[in-house]
Amino acid sequence: MTIQILPPNVAAQIAAGEVVERPASVVKELVENALDADATQISVAIEQGGTKLIRVQDNGAGIPADQVVTAFSRHATSKLRTADDLQNIATLGFRGEALPSIAAVSQLTCVSCTADAQAAVQYRIRFGNPEQPPRPAGAANGTSLTVEDLFGNQPARLKFLRTKPTEAAHVQRVVARYAMAYPHVRFAYANDGNETFRTNGTGKLQETILSIMGHDVASKMLPVLLDADDVNVSGYVGNTDLHRSNRNDISVTVNGRWIQDSNLAYAIEQGYSNSLPMGRRPIAVIHLVVPAETVDVNAHPTKQEVRFRHESKIFAAVQRAVREALSSHGTIHQAVSRPFGPAGQRNYRRPAPDNARFDQELSIRQPADKQNQRARPMPDRGNPRPSTGRPESERRSPRQPEDPLVTTDLQAGQNLRNTILELRLIGQAQRTFILADGPNGLYVLDQHAAHERVIFDRVFRQRTGQPADSQKLMLPERTTLDEFQHETLVQHLELIEQQGFSLQHLSDLTWQINALPLPLTAPHCPKPEHALQQLLDEFAAEQIITSPQQAIAATIACHSATRAGDALSVAEMQAILDQLADTPEPHHCPHGRPTIVQIPTLRLEQEFRRR
C-alpha cells in the first residue's frame, strides 16, 4: 500500500473529529476564545440543539482585519511562540485548532472589530473553503461567530448526536460552567429564541449561581475557601440537604479552565464524610488556582482533562476545603412539609420502649434499678445479605432514583455547633427524640443519630498507633460464622482488631471472642457473638460506599448508640447535647441522616394561627 499525504480538506475533517464532538464542543471553544480576548460580555444562542445555528458574540479585543484569514489556518495562534511556552500556559486556547476545525464541518461566518479599526471585517467559510475574501462590515467592537449547518458535510456524524433537547442541555451546561468560572463576565444564553439565563457580571459567584440555578439552590450554598501550599480552593458547595442523583452539578475549574475530573469530584464527595444519603451527589462549584507549571492542560484533545504534578496534594486540599466549609458554615435542618405517597412513603416502626442505658459511652453513673435490660431482637439470619441488623427506624431511608432535588428551608448563617451551646433541654418525646428550646424555635434531636455521630467521631478520630478502648470478656465466647462473614473477617482482621476486638480462629468457621470494643459493651448492645456477626454484615455493606476505616467506625457507632425506644435521663440527654457540640461535623450521623431539626418559631405561630 502506497503511503501518501492526505488532502488538506480530509486532514482538516479528521482534526475536527478530535476537537468538535458535538455542538457543545463548538460552544466551549468559542466561549474560551472570547474569554481569552478579555470579553466582559458574552452571549450564546443556539437553534435545534446547535445543529442549525450556534452564535457566540463578545465584546472582546477582536481580530485585526489583516489576521482574520490566518486565524482560520491550522495551528495559527497568538498564545504560543516556542515549545517552552507549553510549560506555563495562562490562556484557555493555545493550539490554534478550534477555529479551522469548526470551519471544516460547518458554514461559519466571522464578524470582528478591534478598538482601533474604522470598520468591522466579515469572513465566511463553507465546510473549510472560503466563500469570499474578508470584506468590511458594520459591527461593534468584539467578535461574532455564527456556525450553521453543523456536520452538514458529515451526515454520519449527525446520526451519532443525541436528541435536540439533549444536545441543548449539553450546551447550556458549558455556558453555565464558564459563567460560574468567570462571575465578573456577563453571560446570556438562549435556546430556540428563549433566553434561559442571564448573569449580571458583578463578580459575586453566589449571584451568578442564583441566576443559573435559582434561589432554592443559591440560598443553600456554603462558601469554600482554602489557601495553603500553592493550592487555592474557593467556591461554593451545597449544604447536606441539597443533592442530586448524579454528578452533573459538580463544576470544577483549574486556573479558570472548566475540566471534568472524576478524582476531584470524588474528593468533593469525600469532604462530606458520608453526610449525604446513599447514592446522592453534592452540588458544588469549585475553583482551583495552582501554579501553571504544575498542571498539564495539553493532556486531552478537547482540553477537558488535565494532569497534575502533585495530584494527591490537590485531592487533599479539595477534600479539606469542603469539609471545613461544611463544618464552619453548615446550617441546621428546618422542618418542612414533605409529600408522602406510595413511592416515597417511609416505613417508620419504633421498637417497643425498654430501659436501655449507655453509661459506658456517656460516663454517667446509672441507678441500680435502671440496669435491667432486655436483649435487642436479632435480625433474621436468613435475610439476603448484607443485613444491617438495625431496627427499621434507624436504617437509612432509601431515595427513589426519580426523586427530585431534595431541599429544606434553612436559616442562613445559623451554625449547629454554636447553636447547641445555647439550647435549653426540655425532655424526651416518644422515647426517640430529644426536645430543646433555642434561638428562633424548637429543636428536635434524633437520639440515635446524634449519639451515633458522637461515638463515630470518637472511634474514627483516635490517634494512629493508640490502642482502641476494649473490654475483655470474663468468659470468652464462641461464634460460628457463615462463609460470607468469615471471608469478610479474614480480609479485614487486622483493622477489626485495631478497633478493640480480640479474636482467635479455632477451626473452619468458628471463632473465639476474647474482647470487644468498649462501646459495644454497653448494656443495650447485643451479645458478643451476635455483635460480631452483625458488625461483619454491616461492615460489608458500609465499605461499598466508603473507606474500610470509616465503615467499621460507623458500624461500631450504630450498634453501640442509644436506640429509638430507649428511655433517657436528663443527664443522659444533656450529655448527648454537650458531646455533639464537640464533634467536627454534628449535622449528620455517619450514614447521612440529620441529627437535629429546627421547627422555627414562625412555623409554630402559623400552626397555632397566631400569625
PyMOL commands that set and color helices and strands:
alter all, ss='L'
color gray80, all
select helices_A, chain A and resi 8-19+23-36+48-50+65-71+83-88+98-104+155-159+164-181+205-213+215-218+262-271+292-294+311-329+359-362+368-370+392-394+416-420+447-460+483-491+493-498+518-521+528-542+548-560+570-581+601-607
alter helices_A, ss='H'
color red, helices_A
select strands_A, chain A and resi 41-47+53-58+107-113+120-126+129-130+135-137+142-148+186-191+194-198+221-228+231-238+243-244+250-254+257-259+281-282+284-289+295-296+307-308+333-334+424-429+433-438+441-446+470-480+502-507+510-517+596-600
alter strands_A, ss='S'
color yellow, strands_A
deselect
rebuild
show_as cartoon
